[in-house]
């Protein structure tokens, strides 16, 4: 778990997704949908800034953002990506 802000954790999540996609022969450019789960919608703008840095080129994927009561291991953000290989 990355210490710091929701932006720090969002940045790490995007790096992790990028590494997983690279290992599968794909990249963040091939992401078609991201589902974001956050525990406090007041953190949306901060999370969104970090998220947008990961998709600074081309068409951005479709995104859903849902506020949830709790997430595993006490984190405040979790993401799920769908991409084509």
C-alpha positions in Angstrom: 0.0 0.0 0.0 1.4 3.4 -1.0 1.6 5.9 1.8 0.6 9.5 1.1 -2.4 10.9 -0.7 -5.1 9.5 -2.9 -3.2 11.0 -5.8 -0.1 9.0 -4.8 -2.1 5.8 -4.7 -3.9 6.6 -8.0 -0.5 7.1 -9.7 0.8 3.8 -8.4 -2.4 2.0 -9.5 -2.0 3.4 -13.0 1.7 2.3 -13.0 0.6 -1.2 -11.9 -2.1 -1.4 -14.5 0.5 -0.3 -17.1 3.0 -3.0 -16.1 0.3 -5.7 -16.2 -0.8 -4.6 -19.7 2.8 -4.4 -20.9 3.4 -8.0 -19.6 0.4 -9.0 -21.7 1.7 -7.3 -24.8 -0.6 -4.2 -24.5 -0.5 -0.8 -22.9 -2.5 2.0 -21.3 -3.3 3.3 -24.8 -5.4 0.1 -25.2 -7.6 0.6 -22.1 -11.2 1.0 -23.1 -12.8 1.3 -19.6 -11.8 2.1 -16.1 -13.9 1.6 -13.0 -12.9 3.7 -10.1 -14.0 3.1 -6.5 -13.3 5.7 -3.9 -14.4 6.0 -0.3 -15.0 9.8 -0.3 -16.3 11.8 -3.3 -14.6 14.9 -1.9 -11.3 13.2 -3.1 -12.6 12.9 -6.7 -10.7 16.0 -8.0 -7.4 15.0 -6.5 -7.8 11.4 -7.8 -8.9 12.7 -11.2 -5.7 14.9 -11.6 -3.5 11.9 -11.1 -5.7 9.7 -13.3 -5.7 12.2 -16.2 -1.8 12.3 -16.1 -1.9 8.6 -17.0 -4.0 9.2 -20.0 -2.4 12.4 -21.4 -2.5 11.3 -25.0 -5.2 10.3 -27.4 -8.7 9.2 -26.6 -9.4 8.6 -22.9 -11.1 5.4 -21.9 -14.7 5.4 -20.7 -14.8 5.8 -16.9 -17.2 5.0 -14.1 -16.5 6.4 -10.6 -18.4 5.0 -7.6 -18.3 6.1 -4.0 -18.2 3.1 -1.6 -18.3 2.7 2.1 -15.1 0.7 2.5 -12.3 -0.9 0.4 -10.0 -3.8 1.2 -6.9 -3.1 3.4 -8.3 0.3 4.3 -7.4 2.0 1.1 -9.4 4.9 -0.3 -9.1 4.1 -4.0 -9.3 1.0 -6.2 -9.5 0.7 -9.9 -10.4 -2.0 -12.5 -9.3 -1.7 -16.1 -10.5 -3.4 -19.3 -8.2 -3.3 -22.3 -7.8 -5.0 -25.6 -4.6 -6.9 -26.3 
